[in-house]
Amino acid sequence: MSDQSFLSWPFFEDHHRELATSLSRWAKTTLPGLVDHHDVDGSCKRLVKALGDGGWLRAAVPASHGGMYPTFDVRSLCLIRETLAYETGLADFAFAMQGLGTGPISLFGSEALKSRYLPRVASGEAIAAFALSEPDAGSDVAAMTTTAVPDGPDHVRINGLKTWISNGGIADQYVVFLRTGESGARGISAFVVDADTPGFTIAERIDVIAPHPLATLKFEDCRVPVANRIGKDGEGFKVAMATLDVFRSTVGAAALGFARRALDEALHRSVTRKMFGHTLGDLQLTQAGLAEMATSIDASALLVYRSAWTKDQGAARITREAAMAKMFATEAAQTVIDRAVQIFGGMGVQSGVKVEELYREIRALRIYEGATEVQKVIIGRELIKAAQTN
């Protein structure tokens, strides 16, 4: 990316700057040969292996099990996602799902689960997934109906559907959230389900405008050991929300990477496109558009890295900060990319042109891990809660 002045901000330490610089070099030389948009599954598998070989996936698990830091360094996670997203959305996706797919294990898993699953994810030998949503339980997580009932003293039997599951169909293991008790949030638990477990199948592969591995999962009398439970019985909602509290900021960072790439593409187009005897960039309307894009990007970066820094300073939860960062950065990136498409004119909607790819890539980020409307509710509730306690 052309503008890296943000790395001098006080949010970062020297190791963050070194990480961003070295990853940017690696990404530019390594990623182009790995992505084939006609083979999304194969591309993601190659990307996970390359990210593992390069040591970048170590940021997604704790040092005790092959990771880079003792606990999650959210600023590093954000920098990695921003840098990868700038180059290609699939690389960002491949990295993000390794972290999100094992985040519950890293935060709440037993030592046995951590030892079994985390090292292979950190090395890129195994692919992880996070299965929370259902056909009738997306934003309303507590409405889930997929069940896990006792089957003898040491196992549970799972029945139901999960959908919109990233890495569905290529993952080696899935963190699955299930109803084990009463209705509502208190009756949810989390289990690790291996992809080869009898009774687990891929019911449907889902195609979306920015292709990535996505599927509906089906469980029919799928028998899983109780030892695969993450945390205690009934703690699944807490596990899911704490995991999202860490990774929600990184969604904003990915949007930031897309937006930075859109601005760079628009700047290059503005200074090279000749029209009316001048360059496109000589037109004041173009200059105004570029100014708005750059300002939105800086505002997004400040919110994203404020959120990440706050978590890294030891905050137990960053619910409000992460929701603000995710909401603003994804919405701003959509606007920035739309403006870039407009600057490109007809070429902006031509398949194979980078801004057209970015236009498709950004749309899902305004929905997954909590849609923009959900983030507004979260922020509002946090503000009211704070007002009531003051």
C-alpha positions in Angstrom: 0.0 0.0 0.0 1.3 3.5 -0.9 0.5 5.2 2.5 1.9 3.5 5.5 2.2 6.6 7.6 -0.3 5.2 10.1 2.3 2.8 11.3 4.0 5.7 13.1 0.8 6.2 15.3 1.3 5.6 19.0 -1.0 2.5 18.9 1.9 0.5 17.5 5.2 -0.9 18.8 8.3 -1.6 16.8 7.4 -5.3 16.4 4.1 -4.3 14.8 5.8 -2.1 12.3 8.3 -4.9 11.4 5.4 -7.4 11.1 3.5 -5.1 8.7 6.6 -4.4 6.6 7.8 -8.0 6.3 4.3 -9.3 5.6 3.7 -6.8 2.9 6.9 -7.9 1.1 6.0 -11.5 1.5 2.4 -11.0 0.3 3.4 -9.2 -2.9 5.8 -11.9 -4.0 4.0 -15.0 -2.7 0.2 -14.5 -3.0 -0.3 -13.8 -6.8 0.7 -17.3 -7.8 -1.6 -19.0 -5.3 -5.0 -17.6 -6.1 -7.2 -19.0 -8.9 -10.7 -17.6 -8.7 -12.0 -20.6 -10.7 -10.7 -23.0 -8.0 -11.7 -21.3 -4.7 -11.3 -24.5 -2.5 -7.9 -25.2 -4.0 -6.8 -21.6 -3.6 -7.8 -21.5 0.1 -6.0 -24.7 0.8 -2.8 -23.4 -0.9 -3.1 -20.1 1.0 -3.5 -21.7 4.4 -0.4 -23.8 3.7 1.6 -20.8 2.5 0.5 -18.7 5.5 1.5 -21.6 7.7 4.9 -22.1 6.0 5.5 -18.3 6.2 4.8 -18.3 10.0 2.0 -15.8 9.8 -0.7 -18.2 11.2 1.3 -18.3 14.4 -0.4 -14.9 15.2 -3.7 -16.8 15.3 -2.9 -19.1 18.3 -1.2 -18.6 21.7 2.6 -19.1 22.1 2.0 -22.1 24.4 0.8 -24.1 21.4 3.0 -22.9 18.5 1.8 -19.3 18.4 3.6 -15.9 18.1 2.4 -14.2 21.3 1.4 -15.4 24.8 -2.1 -14.2 24.2 -3.9 -12.8 21.2 -2.2 -9.5 20.0 -5.2 -7.9 18.4 -3.1 -5.2 16.7 -1.1 -7.9 15.0 -4.2 -9.7 13.9 -5.6 -6.4 12.5 -2.4 -5.5 10.7 -2.2 -9.0 9.1 -5.8 -8.9 7.9 -5.4 -5.4 6.6 -2.2 -6.2 4.7 -3.6 -9.5 3.3 -6.9 -7.9 2.3 -5.0 -5.2 0.4 -3.5 -7.9 -1.8 -6.4 -10.4 -2.2 -9.6 -11.1 -0.2 -9.1 -14.9 -0.3 -5.8 -14.6 1.6 -7.4 -12.4 4.3 -10.3 -15.0 4.5 -7.8 -17.9 4.8 -6.0 -16.2 7.7 -9.1 -14.9 9.5 -10.8 -18.3 9.6 -7.8 -20.0 11.2 -8.1 -17.5 14.0 -11.8 -17.4 14.4 -12.2 -21.1 13.9 -9.9 -21.8 16.8 -10.4 -18.7 18.9 -12.9 -20.5 21.2 -10.3 -23.2 21.8 -7.6 -20.7 22.5 -9.7 -18.8 24.9 -11.7 -21.5 26.7 -10.5 -24.9 25.6 -9.0 -27.6 27.8 -5.3 -28.3 27.6 -6.1 -31.5 25.7 -8.1 -29.6 23.1 -5.5 -26.9 22.7 -2.7 -29.5 22.3 -4.7 -31.5 19.8 -6.0 -28.7 17.5 -4.0 -25.5 17.8 -0.4 -26.5 16.6 -1.8 -28.0 13.4 -3.7 -24.8 12.7 -0.7 -22.6 13.4 1.4 -24.6 11.0 -1.2 -24.6 8.2 -1.6 -28.4 8.4 -5.3 -28.2 9.4 -8.1 -25.9 8.3 -10.5 -24.5 11.0 -14.1 -23.3 10.9 -16.6 -21.6 13.2 -20.2 -22.8 13.0 -22.7 -20.5 14.8 -25.4 -19.4 12.3 -28.5 -21.5 11.5 -31.2 -21.0 8.8 -33.4 -19.3 11.5 -30.7 -18.1 13.9 -28.3 -15.6 12.4 -28.3 -12.2 14.2 -30.4 -13.8 16.9 -27.9 -16.4 18.0 -30.0 -17.4 21.1 -32.7 -18.7 18.7 -30.6 -21.7 17.6 -32.2 -25.1 17.5 -29.4 -27.5 16.7 -29.2 -29.8 19.7 -26.6 -31.9 21.5 -28.2 -34.4 23.9 -26.4 -36.9 26.3 -25.6 -40.3 24.8 -24.1 -42.3 27.6 -21.8 -40.7 30.2 -19.0 -39.6 27.8 -20.7 -38.5 24.6 -23.4 -36.3 23.1 -25.5 -36.8 20.0 -25.9 -33.8 17.7 -28.8 -33.1 15.3 -29.6 -30.1 13.2 -28.3 -27.6 10.6 -25.7 -24.9 10.5 -25.5 -22.5 7.6 -23.4 -19.7 6.1 -20.4 -21.5 7.5 -17.1 -20.3 6.1 -14.6 -23.1 5.2 -17.6 -25.4 5.1 -16.6 -28.4 3.0 -12.8 -27.9 3.3 -12.3 -27.6 7.1 -10.7 -30.4 9.1 -12.5 -29.3 12.3 -15.5 -27.2 13.2 -16.3 -25.3 16.5 -20.0 -25.9 16.6 -22.5 -24.1 18.9 -25.4 -26.2 20.0 -28.4 -26.2 22.3 -27.8 -28.4 25.3 -30.3 -26.9 27.7 -33.0 -24.3 28.2 -34.1 -22.0 25.5 -32.2 -18.7 25.1 -28.6 -17.8 25.5 -28.0 -19.8 28.7 -28.7 -23.2 27.1 -26.0 -23.1 24.5 -22.7 -25.0 24.5 -19.7 -25.3 22.2 -18.1 -28.5 20.8 -15.3 -29.3 18.4 -16.5 -31.6 15.7 -14.0 -33.3 13.4 -14.9 -33.3 9.7 -14.7 -37.1 9.5 -17.1 -37.7 12.4 -20.0 -40.1 11.3 -23.3 -38.3 11.0 -21.7 -35.0 9.9 -22.2 -34.1 6.2 -22.1 -31.1 4.0 -25.7 -30.5 3.0 -25.1 -27.8 0.5 -22.3 -25.6 -0.9 -23.3 -21.9 -1.1 -22.2 -19.6 -3.9 -21.9 -15.9 -3.2 -20.8 -12.8 -5.1 -17.3 -12.9 -3.8 -16.7 -16.7 -3.9 -15.1 -18.5 -0.9 -15.8 -21.9 0.7 -19.2 -21.6 2.3 -21.7 -24.4 3.2 -24.6 -25.7 5.1 -23.7 -28.3 7.6 -26.0 -31.2 8.6 -25.8 -33.3 11.7 -27.7 -36.6 11.9 -27.1 -38.5 15.2 -23.5 -37.2 15.1 -21.8 -38.7 18.2 -19.1 -36.5 19.8 -17.1 -36.9 23.0 -18.1 -34.7 25.9 -14.3 -34.0 26.2 -14.7 -32.0 23.0 -16.8 -29.4 24.8 -15.2 -26.0 25.0 -15.8 -24.5 28.4 -18.6 -25.7 30.7 -22.0 -26.8 29.7 -24.2 -23.8 29.0 -21.2 -21.4 28.4 -21.4 -21.5 24.6 -22.9 -18.0 24.2 -20.2 -16.6 26.4 -17.6 -18.4 24.4 -19.0 -17.1 21.1 -19.3 -13.5 22.3 -15.8 -13.4 23.8 -14.4 -14.8 20.6 -16.2 -12.2 18.5 -15.0 -9.5 20.9 -11.5 -10.3 19.9 -12.0 -10.9 16.1 -14.7 -8.3 15.4 -12.1 -5.5 15.2 -10.2 -7.5 12.6 -13.2 -7.4 10.3 -12.9 -3.7 10.3 -9.2 -4.1 9.5 -10.0 -6.3 6.5 -12.4 -3.6 5.3 -9.6 -1.1 5.8 -7.3 -3.1 3.6 -9.9 -3.2 0.8 -10.5 0.5 1.1 -6.8 1.3 1.0 -6.4 -0.7 -2.2 -9.4 1.0 -3.7 -7.9 4.4 -3.0 -4.6 3.4 -4.5 -6.3 2.1 -7.6 -8.3 5.3 -7.9 -5.3 7.5 -7.4 -3.4 5.7 -10.2 -6.4 5.9 -12.5 -6.8 9.7 -11.7 -3.2 10.6 -12.6 -3.0 8.4 -15.7 -6.5 8.7 -17.3 -6.5 11.5 -19.9 -9.7 13.4 -20.6 -10.7 16.9 -21.8 -7.0 17.7 -22.4 -6.1 17.0 -18.8 -5.9 14.1 -16.4 -8.9 12.9 -14.5 -7.2 14.0 -11.3 -7.2 17.6 -12.5 -10.9 17.8 -12.1 -12.0 19.2 -8.8 -14.8 16.7 -8.4 -12.3 13.9 -8.6 -10.1 15.7 -6.0 -13.1 16.1 -3.7 -13.9 12.4 -4.1 -10.3 11.3 -3.3 -10.3 13.6 -0.3 -13.4 12.0 1.1 -12.0 8.5 0.5 -8.8 9.3 2.3 -10.5 10.9 5.2 -12.9 8.0 5.7 -9.9 5.6 5.6 -8.0 7.5 8.3 -11.1 7.6 10.5 -11.7 3.9 10.0 -8.0 3.2 10.9 -8.3 5.2 14.1 -11.4 3.3 15.2 -9.9 -0.1 14.3 -6.6 0.4 16.0 -8.1 2.2 19.0 -10.2 -0.9 19.5 -7.3 -3.3 19.0 -5.0 -1.3 21.3 -7.6 -1.1 24.0 -7.9 -4.9 24.0 -4.1 -5.4 24.0 -3.8 -3.1 27.0 -5.8 -5.6 29.1 -9.4 -4.6 28.7 -11.6 -7.6 29.6 -14.1 -6.7 26.9 -14.1 -4.1 24.1 -17.8 -4.6 23.0 -18.5 -1.0 22.2 -15.1 -0.2 20.7 -15.1 -3.3 18.5 -18.7 -2.7 17.3 -17.9 0.9 16.4 -14.8 -0.2 14.5 -16.5 -2.9 12.6 -19.6 -0.8 11.8 -17.8 2.3 10.7 -14.9 0.7 8.8 -17.1 -1.7 6.7 -19.6 1.0 5.8 -16.9 3.5 5.0 -15.1 0.9 2.8 -18.2 0.2 0.9 -18.5 4.0 0.1 -14.8 4.3 -0.7 -14.9 1.3 -3.1 -18.0 2.6 -4.8 -16.3 5.9 -5.4 -13.3 4.1 -6.9 -15.6 2.2 -9.2 -17.2 5.5 -10.3 -13.7 7.0 -11.0 -12.9 4.0 -13.2 -16.2 4.5 -15.2 -17.2 1.6 -17.4 -14.0 -0.2 -16.5 -15.0 -0.2 -12.9 -17.7 -2.9 -13.5 -15.6 -5.0 -15.8 -14.8 -8.5 -14.6 -11.1 -8.8 -13.8 -10.5 -5.2 -12.9 -9.4 -4.9 -9.3 -12.0 -2.4 -8.2 -14.8 -4.6 -9.5 -13.4 -7.4 -7.4 -13.2 -5.2 -4.3 -16.8 -4.1 -4.9 -17.9 -7.7 -4.6 -15.5 -8.5 -1.7 -16.6 -5.7 0.6 -20.3 -6.4 0.6 -20.3 -9.4 2.9 -18.3 -7.7 5.6 -21.2 -5.4 6.4 -23.2 -8.5 7.3 -21.0 -11.3 8.8 -19.9 -11.3 12.5 -22.8 -9.0 13.2 -24.5 -6.9 10.6 -24.3 -3.1 10.7 -27.7 -2.9 12.2 -26.7 -5.3 15.0 -23.6 -3.2 15.7 -25.8 -0.1 16.2 -27.9 -2.0 18.7 -24.8 -3.2 20.6 -23.3 0.3 20.7 -26.6 1.8 21.9 -27.0 -0.8 24.6 -23.4 -0.2 25.8 -24.0 3.5 26.0 -27.2 3.1 28.0 -25.6 0.6 30.3 -22.7 3.0 31.0 -25.1 5.9 31.6 -27.1 3.8 34.1 -24.1 3.0 36.1 -22.7 6.5 36.3 
